[in-house]
Amino acid sequence: MSIQITIGNVYFENVESVTIRKSIKKLTDTAKIVIPRNLSKIEKDGEKSSLKHQNIRNYIKVGDKVIIKIGYDNRTIEEFKGYVSKIGADIPLEIACEDEMWQLKQTNFNKSYKKVKLKALLQDIAPGYKYDIIDNINLGKFQIKNASAYEVLKLLRKNYGLHSYFEGKTLHVGFPISLKPTQMHQIHLNRNVRAQRKDLKFVSKDDVKLLIKAISINADGTRIETTYGDNNGTVRTLHFTGKALDELRELAEKNYKSLSFDGYQGKIPTWHIPVINPGDAVEITDPMYDNSERNGKYLVEEVTLKFDKNSGIKRESKIGMKI
């Protein structure tokens, strides 16, 4: 196993553990680095240095840039990039990190719009980034009162169903239902999955009671909505833009079938390879059930990656809708 960590101008390869959590459903990706008691050798500004009788907290500070690369035999892949958000006081030392969203938490705005479109709002509260947005929708009247850009993105999620997450320096804002995966990974349940998979279960659609509430935000900022499914089921709200009522009903039915299905739910436990990230898709094949409804393609919503010097590199991918 290989790990390479850069924090500010400090570089080291010895850790107790690292846990990285990434999601398309949560605003912030996080990482936790646990440094062992016996960490003595680091590189600072490209030169080897010793931490003997010193404290690494003298070398790093909140806000320092962080890059974490993980792999095997010194062939590593960048798994996390962000900033130090908190430095612990206990031993072993824990360093908490957040992705680019940490920068947006440091801002503060007081703004009032009679009406504003999504892209214009993002350019005001998060300038300097690239944007990948589902549609430049009209948000209508919008007010920001003593709030950070991060809190504004939380408000967009609550009031409009718009989920936000960073991929590098690109801010994605849209509806999860509209996400189109670009990477497809093959998962063979008796080959590249860890033997213990208690969190991955096969369920029947008859066991899942679901009510889809579909809302369309129109160009003038007004909304129309419809429902489809079991009125006594768990409510899932989906958002779209510029849809007529008949089209919205059709989309509600279609998405009901993608969320209520015979197939797998839960988490897929794998190793470091394949390199699965949130927003990717997995095609699951169960050799015990050829040509069955158990086989299928699923959207990956969340990924947890753990590097532990004693137990290896383990990845868990939480799957969502069937695609």
C-alpha positions as CSV (number, residue, x, y, z in Angstrom):
1,M,0.0,0.0,0.0
2,S,1.1,3.5,-0.7
3,I,-0.1,6.9,0.6
4,Q,1.2,10.3,-0.2
5,I,-0.1,13.3,1.7
6,T,0.7,17.0,1.1
7,I,-0.5,19.6,3.6
8,G,0.7,23.1,2.8
9,N,4.4,22.8,2.3
10,V,4.7,19.5,4.3
11,Y,4.8,16.1,2.7
12,F,4.7,12.7,4.4
13,E,3.9,9.0,3.7
14,N,3.3,7.5,7.2
15,V,-0.2,7.6,8.6
16,E,-2.2,5.5,11.1
17,S,-5.3,5.8,8.9
18,V,-7.2,8.0,6.4
19,T,-11.0,8.1,5.9
20,I,-12.5,9.9,2.9
21,R,-16.2,10.4,2.4
22,K,-17.6,11.7,-0.9
23,S,-21.2,12.2,-2.0
24,I,-23.4,13.7,-4.7
25,K,-26.1,14.0,-2.0
26,K,-24.1,16.0,0.6
27,L,-22.6,19.4,0.0
28,T,-19.2,18.7,1.5
29,D,-16.7,15.9,0.9
30,T,-14.5,15.2,3.9
31,A,-11.3,13.5,4.9
32,K,-9.9,12.5,8.3
33,I,-6.1,11.9,8.6
34,V,-4.9,10.1,11.8
35,I,-1.1,10.6,12.3
36,P,0.8,8.0,14.4
37,R,2.7,8.8,17.5
38,N,6.0,7.8,15.9
39,L,5.8,10.1,12.9
40,S,9.2,11.6,12.7
41,K,10.2,12.1,9.1
42,I,8.6,14.6,6.8
43,E,9.5,16.7,3.8
44,K,9.2,20.5,4.1
45,D,9.6,22.7,1.1
46,G,11.0,19.6,-0.7
47,E,13.7,19.0,1.9
48,K,13.8,16.2,4.4
49,S,13.1,17.2,8.0
50,S,12.7,15.6,11.4
51,L,9.9,15.9,13.8
52,K,11.8,14.5,16.7
53,H,11.0,16.4,19.9
54,Q,8.7,18.6,17.8
55,N,4.9,18.8,17.2
56,I,3.6,18.6,13.7
57,R,1.0,21.2,14.6
58,N,3.8,23.7,14.4
59,Y,4.0,22.8,10.7
60,I,0.4,22.9,9.6
61,K,-2.6,25.2,10.2
62,V,-6.3,25.4,9.4
63,G,-6.8,26.5,5.8
64,D,-3.7,24.8,4.5
65,K,-4.3,23.0,1.2
66,V,-4.5,19.2,1.3
67,I,-3.9,16.5,-1.3
68,I,-4.3,12.8,-0.6
69,K,-3.1,10.2,-3.0
70,I,-3.6,6.5,-2.4
71,G,-2.6,3.3,-4.3
72,Y,-0.2,0.4,-4.5
73,D,3.6,0.2,-5.1
74,N,3.9,4.0,-5.2
75,R,1.4,4.2,-8.1
76,T,-1.1,6.4,-6.5
77,I,-4.3,8.1,-7.5
78,E,-5.5,11.5,-6.2
79,E,-8.5,10.6,-4.0
80,F,-9.0,13.9,-2.1
81,K,-8.2,17.6,-2.5
82,G,-9.2,20.3,-0.1
83,Y,-8.3,22.2,3.0
84,V,-7.5,21.6,6.7
85,S,-10.7,22.5,8.6
86,K,-9.7,21.4,12.1
87,I,-6.6,20.1,13.9
88,G,-7.2,17.9,17.0
89,A,-5.5,18.2,20.3
90,D,-5.2,14.5,21.3
91,I,-2.7,11.8,20.4
92,P,-2.7,10.3,17.9
93,L,-3.3,13.6,16.1
94,E,-6.4,13.8,13.9
95,I,-6.6,16.3,11.0
96,A,-10.1,17.0,9.6
97,C,-10.3,18.2,6.0
98,E,-13.0,19.5,3.7
99,D,-13.2,19.9,-0.1
100,E,-13.6,23.2,-1.9
101,M,-16.8,23.8,-0.1
102,W,-14.7,24.9,2.9
103,Q,-13.8,28.1,1.0
104,L,-17.5,28.9,0.5
105,K,-18.1,28.6,4.2
106,Q,-15.7,31.4,4.9
107,T,-17.8,34.0,2.9
108,N,-20.6,36.2,4.0
109,F,-23.3,38.0,1.9
110,N,-26.2,40.4,2.3
111,K,-28.0,40.5,-1.1
112,S,-31.5,41.1,-2.3
113,Y,-32.8,40.2,-5.8
114,K,-36.2,41.1,-7.2
115,K,-35.6,38.1,-9.5
116,V,-32.4,36.2,-10.3
117,K,-31.3,33.2,-12.4
118,L,-29.3,30.4,-11.0
119,K,-26.1,31.1,-12.9
120,A,-26.1,34.8,-12.0
121,L,-26.6,33.9,-8.3
122,L,-23.6,31.4,-8.4
123,Q,-21.4,34.0,-10.1
124,D,-22.2,36.4,-7.3
125,I,-21.7,34.1,-4.3
126,A,-19.0,31.7,-5.8
127,P,-17.0,33.7,-8.3
128,G,-13.9,32.2,-10.0
129,Y,-15.3,28.6,-10.4
130,K,-16.6,26.7,-13.3
131,Y,-20.3,25.8,-13.1
132,D,-22.1,22.7,-14.3
133,I,-25.8,23.5,-13.8
134,I,-28.9,21.5,-14.8
135,D,-30.6,24.6,-16.2
136,N,-30.3,28.3,-15.8
137,I,-33.6,28.4,-14.0
138,N,-35.3,31.5,-12.7
139,L,-35.3,31.5,-8.9
140,G,-37.6,34.5,-8.7
141,K,-37.3,36.8,-5.7
142,F,-34.3,35.8,-3.6
143,Q,-32.8,37.3,-0.5
144,I,-29.5,36.5,1.3
145,K,-29.2,37.8,4.8
146,N,-25.9,37.5,6.6
147,A,-25.2,34.1,5.1
148,S,-22.2,32.3,3.5
149,A,-22.3,30.9,0.0
150,Y,-22.4,27.4,1.6
151,E,-25.6,28.4,3.5
152,V,-27.1,29.7,0.2
153,L,-26.5,26.4,-1.5
154,K,-28.2,24.7,1.5
155,L,-31.2,27.0,0.9
156,L,-31.2,26.1,-2.8
157,R,-31.5,22.4,-1.8
158,K,-34.3,23.0,0.7
159,N,-36.4,25.3,-1.4
160,Y,-35.7,24.2,-5.0
161,G,-34.4,20.6,-4.7
162,L,-31.1,21.7,-6.2
163,H,-28.2,19.6,-4.9
164,S,-24.7,21.0,-5.0
165,Y,-21.2,19.4,-4.9
166,F,-17.7,20.2,-6.0
167,E,-15.6,18.1,-8.5
168,G,-12.2,19.8,-8.3
169,K,-12.9,23.5,-9.1
170,T,-16.2,22.8,-10.8
171,L,-19.4,23.5,-8.8
172,H,-22.2,21.1,-9.9
173,V,-25.7,22.3,-9.1
174,G,-28.7,20.3,-10.3
175,F,-31.3,17.6,-9.6
176,P,-29.8,14.1,-8.8
177,I,-32.5,12.5,-11.0
178,S,-31.0,14.3,-14.0
179,L,-27.4,13.1,-13.4
180,K,-25.9,11.1,-16.3
181,P,-23.0,8.9,-15.2
182,T,-19.9,9.1,-17.3
183,Q,-18.0,6.1,-15.8
184,M,-19.4,2.5,-15.6
185,H,-17.7,-0.1,-13.4
186,Q,-18.2,-3.8,-13.6
187,I,-18.9,-5.4,-10.2
188,H,-18.9,-9.2,-10.0
189,L,-20.1,-10.3,-6.7
190,N,-17.8,-13.3,-6.3
191,R,-14.8,-11.7,-7.9
192,N,-14.0,-8.0,-7.1
193,V,-16.2,-7.6,-4.0
194,R,-15.0,-8.3,-0.5
195,A,-16.5,-11.5,0.9
196,Q,-18.4,-9.8,3.7
197,R,-21.3,-7.8,2.1
198,K,-24.0,-7.6,4.8
199,D,-24.9,-4.1,3.7
200,L,-25.8,-5.1,0.2
201,K,-29.2,-6.7,0.0
202,F,-31.6,-7.8,-2.6
203,V,-35.1,-6.3,-2.2
204,S,-38.4,-6.8,-4.1
205,K,-40.4,-3.8,-5.3
206,D,-43.4,-5.2,-3.5
207,D,-41.5,-4.6,-0.2
208,V,-41.0,-0.9,-0.9
209,K,-43.9,1.5,-0.5
210,L,-43.1,4.7,-2.3
211,L,-44.9,7.9,-3.4
212,I,-43.2,10.1,-6.0
213,K,-43.9,13.9,-5.8
214,A,-42.7,15.6,-9.0
215,I,-42.3,19.3,-9.1
216,S,-41.5,21.4,-12.2
217,I,-40.1,24.9,-11.9
218,N,-41.2,27.0,-14.9
219,A,-39.4,29.8,-16.7
220,D,-41.5,32.4,-14.8
221,G,-40.6,30.9,-11.4
222,T,-44.0,29.3,-10.9
223,R,-44.4,25.6,-10.0
224,I,-46.6,22.7,-11.0
225,E,-46.6,19.3,-9.3
226,T,-48.1,15.8,-9.4
227,T,-47.7,12.5,-7.6
228,Y,-47.4,8.9,-8.5
229,G,-47.3,5.7,-6.4
230,D,-48.5,4.5,-3.1
231,N,-50.2,7.3,-1.1
232,N,-49.2,5.6,2.1
233,G,-45.6,5.2,1.0
234,T,-42.4,7.1,1.7
235,V,-42.4,10.4,-0.1
236,R,-39.5,11.1,-2.6
237,T,-39.6,14.6,-4.1
238,L,-38.0,15.1,-7.5
239,H,-37.5,18.4,-9.3
240,F,-37.5,19.3,-13.0
241,T,-37.7,22.4,-15.1
242,G,-40.1,23.6,-17.8
243,K,-42.3,20.6,-17.9
244,A,-46.0,20.5,-18.8
245,L,-48.3,18.6,-16.5
246,D,-48.7,15.6,-18.8
247,E,-45.0,15.3,-19.2
248,L,-44.5,15.7,-15.5
249,R,-46.9,12.8,-14.8
250,E,-45.0,10.6,-17.2
251,L,-41.7,11.5,-15.6
252,A,-43.1,10.7,-12.1
253,E,-44.2,7.3,-13.3
254,K,-40.8,6.6,-15.0
255,N,-38.8,7.6,-11.9
256,Y,-41.1,5.6,-9.7
257,K,-40.1,2.5,-11.6
258,S,-36.4,3.4,-11.3
259,L,-36.7,3.8,-7.5
260,S,-39.1,1.0,-6.8
261,F,-37.5,-2.1,-8.4
262,D,-36.4,-5.7,-7.9
263,G,-32.7,-5.3,-7.3
264,Y,-30.0,-4.4,-4.9
265,Q,-29.9,-1.7,-2.2
266,G,-27.2,-0.7,0.2
267,K,-23.4,-0.6,-0.1
268,I,-20.9,-2.5,-2.2
269,P,-17.7,-3.4,-0.3
270,T,-14.7,-3.4,-2.6
271,W,-11.0,-2.8,-2.4
272,H,-9.2,0.3,-3.8
273,I,-9.7,-0.9,-7.3
274,P,-12.0,-0.3,-9.2
275,V,-11.7,3.4,-8.5
276,I,-15.4,4.2,-8.0
277,N,-16.6,7.8,-7.3
278,P,-20.0,9.3,-6.5
279,G,-21.9,10.0,-9.8
280,D,-20.4,6.9,-11.4
281,A,-22.5,3.9,-12.2
282,V,-21.9,0.2,-11.4
283,E,-23.2,-2.8,-13.3
284,I,-23.7,-5.6,-10.8
285,T,-23.4,-9.2,-12.0
286,D,-24.3,-12.0,-9.6
287,P,-23.0,-15.3,-11.1
288,M,-25.4,-17.3,-8.8
289,Y,-28.4,-15.8,-10.7
290,D,-27.7,-15.6,-14.5
291,N,-30.1,-13.5,-16.5
292,S,-32.1,-12.4,-13.4
293,E,-33.5,-9.2,-12.1
294,R,-30.6,-9.2,-9.6
295,N,-28.2,-8.1,-12.4
296,G,-28.5,-4.4,-13.3
297,K,-27.0,-0.9,-13.4
298,Y,-27.1,1.5,-10.5
299,L,-26.1,5.1,-9.8
300,V,-23.5,5.5,-7.1
301,E,-24.5,8.2,-4.6
302,E,-21.8,8.0,-1.9
303,V,-18.3,6.5,-1.5
304,T,-16.3,5.9,1.7
305,L,-12.6,5.1,1.2
306,K,-10.6,3.9,4.2
307,F,-6.8,3.5,4.2
308,D,-5.6,1.6,7.3
309,K,-2.0,0.4,7.8
310,N,-3.3,-2.8,9.5
311,S,-6.3,-3.7,7.4
312,G,-5.6,-2.3,3.9
313,I,-7.5,-0.1,1.5
314,K,-11.3,-0.5,1.5
315,R,-13.9,1.2,-0.5
316,E,-17.7,1.2,0.1
317,S,-20.0,2.5,-2.6
318,K,-23.7,3.3,-1.7
319,I,-25.9,2.7,-4.6
320,G,-29.2,4.5,-5.4
321,M,-31.6,4.3,-8.3
322,K,-31.5,1.6,-11.0
323,I,-30.7,3.0,-14.4
